[in-house]
Amino acid sequence: MKIVPFDMEHHGSAWSLWEKTLPHSHDTSWNYAMTERFISHNHGLSFCAFQNNRLIGTVMGSYDGRRGYIQHLAVEEGFRKKGVGRELMSRALSAMEKMDIRKIHLLVKKENISVRSFYEKTGWDGRDDIIIMSTRLKDEDPE
């Protein structure tokens, strides 16, 4: 397995992976232009995993100036439970640590038990002291 920084040349393969693995969180607002802006704004925090030149996983990291965030950790189904997600997460967290980011958040849907279990096993803590609230600035964003 080879892990490299996310580059826009990976977008097409990443998009296909996200459609297969993140059906509930993947929406029309996450398009090429949005990905390009995200990568530019969060340079060096997102990574891709390849096996024999085939994209098998991605992690998208971001930073708001104070906290880090993990977005779109996705691993091809046939490569799960083989360390791909852990290695991608390790790369993103190491990159954040180098930026002196000390606290990182991620969002997981309550019903996604297997993903919650993965994060708990890798040292993440669930929180019940906060709720997430959202608003839409444009009607075309379905999430």
C-alpha positions as CSV (number, residue, x, y, z in Angstrom):
1,M,0.0,0.0,0.0
2,K,1.2,3.5,-0.9
3,I,-0.1,6.6,0.8
4,V,0.3,10.0,-0.9
5,P,-1.1,13.5,-0.3
6,F,-4.5,14.1,-2.0
7,D,-4.1,15.8,-5.3
8,M,-6.9,17.0,-7.6
9,E,-5.8,14.3,-10.1
10,H,-7.3,11.9,-7.6
11,H,-10.7,13.5,-7.5
12,G,-12.4,11.3,-10.1
13,S,-11.3,8.1,-8.3
14,A,-12.1,9.6,-4.9
15,W,-15.5,10.7,-6.1
16,S,-16.3,7.1,-7.2
17,L,-15.1,5.8,-3.8
18,W,-17.2,8.3,-1.9
19,E,-20.3,7.4,-3.8
20,K,-19.9,3.8,-2.9
21,T,-18.8,4.2,0.7
22,L,-20.3,7.4,2.0
23,P,-23.8,7.3,0.5
24,H,-25.5,9.2,3.3
25,S,-23.0,12.0,3.7
26,H,-22.0,12.4,0.0
27,D,-24.0,15.2,-1.5
28,T,-24.1,17.6,-4.5
29,S,-22.2,20.3,-2.6
30,W,-19.0,18.2,-2.6
31,N,-18.1,18.6,-6.3
32,Y,-14.8,19.2,-8.1
33,A,-14.7,22.9,-7.4
34,M,-15.5,22.4,-3.7
35,T,-12.9,19.7,-3.4
36,E,-10.3,21.9,-5.1
37,R,-11.1,24.8,-2.7
38,F,-11.0,22.4,0.3
39,I,-7.6,20.9,-0.7
40,S,-6.2,24.4,-1.3
41,H,-7.5,25.7,2.0
42,N,-6.3,22.7,4.0
43,H,-3.1,21.9,2.1
44,G,-1.2,18.8,3.4
45,L,-4.0,17.4,5.5
46,S,-5.7,15.0,3.1
47,F,-4.3,11.7,1.8
48,C,-5.1,8.8,-0.6
49,A,-4.2,5.1,-0.2
50,F,-3.3,3.1,-3.3
51,Q,-2.8,-0.6,-3.9
52,N,-1.3,-1.4,-7.3
53,N,-2.2,2.1,-8.6
54,R,-5.9,1.7,-7.5
55,L,-7.3,4.2,-5.1
56,I,-8.5,2.2,-2.1
57,G,-9.0,4.9,0.5
58,T,-9.1,8.6,1.3
59,V,-9.1,10.8,4.3
60,M,-9.9,14.5,4.1
61,G,-8.5,16.7,6.9
62,S,-9.3,20.3,7.6
63,Y,-8.4,23.1,10.0
64,D,-10.4,26.1,11.0
65,G,-7.5,28.0,12.6
66,R,-8.0,26.4,16.0
67,R,-9.3,22.8,15.7
68,G,-8.8,20.0,13.2
69,Y,-11.5,18.0,11.5
70,I,-11.7,14.7,9.7
71,Q,-13.9,14.5,6.7
72,H,-14.5,11.6,4.4
73,L,-12.4,8.8,5.8
74,A,-13.4,6.2,3.2
75,V,-12.0,2.7,2.5
76,E,-12.9,0.4,-0.3
77,E,-15.0,-2.5,1.2
78,G,-12.5,-5.2,0.2
79,F,-9.7,-3.4,2.0
80,R,-11.4,-2.7,5.3
81,K,-10.0,-4.2,8.5
82,K,-6.5,-4.3,6.9
83,G,-5.1,-1.2,8.4
84,V,-5.9,1.2,5.5
85,G,-8.2,3.4,7.6
86,R,-5.8,3.4,10.5
87,E,-2.9,4.4,8.3
88,L,-4.8,7.1,6.5
89,M,-6.0,8.5,9.9
90,S,-2.5,8.3,11.3
91,R,-1.2,10.4,8.3
92,A,-3.9,13.1,8.8
93,L,-3.4,13.3,12.5
94,S,0.4,13.5,12.1
95,A,0.1,16.3,9.6
96,M,-2.2,18.1,12.1
97,E,0.1,17.5,15.0
98,K,2.9,19.2,12.9
99,M,0.7,22.2,12.6
100,D,0.3,22.2,16.5
101,I,-3.4,21.3,16.2
102,R,-4.2,19.7,19.5
103,K,-7.9,18.8,19.3
104,I,-9.6,17.1,16.3
105,H,-13.3,16.5,15.7
106,L,-15.2,14.3,13.4
107,L,-18.9,13.5,12.8
108,V,-20.4,10.1,12.7
109,K,-24.1,9.4,12.1
110,K,-25.6,7.7,15.2
111,E,-26.9,4.7,13.2
112,N,-23.4,4.0,11.7
113,I,-22.4,1.5,14.4
114,S,-19.5,-0.1,12.6
115,V,-17.8,3.3,11.9
116,R,-18.4,4.4,15.5
117,S,-16.8,1.1,16.7
118,F,-13.8,1.8,14.5
119,Y,-13.2,5.2,15.9
120,E,-13.7,4.1,19.5
121,K,-11.2,1.3,19.0
122,T,-8.7,3.8,17.6
123,G,-8.9,6.2,20.6
124,W,-11.8,8.5,19.7
125,D,-14.3,9.5,22.4
126,G,-18.0,10.0,21.8
127,R,-19.5,13.1,23.2
128,D,-23.0,13.7,24.5
129,D,-22.4,17.3,25.8
130,I,-22.9,18.9,22.4
131,I,-25.2,18.7,19.4
132,I,-24.6,19.8,15.9
133,M,-26.8,22.3,14.3
134,S,-26.9,23.2,10.6
135,T,-28.4,25.6,8.2
136,R,-28.6,25.9,4.5
137,L,-27.6,29.0,2.6
138,K,-28.8,27.5,-0.7
139,D,-31.7,25.2,-1.4
140,E,-29.9,22.8,-3.7
141,D,-27.8,21.3,-0.9
142,P,-29.8,18.2,0.2
143,E,-27.8,17.5,3.4
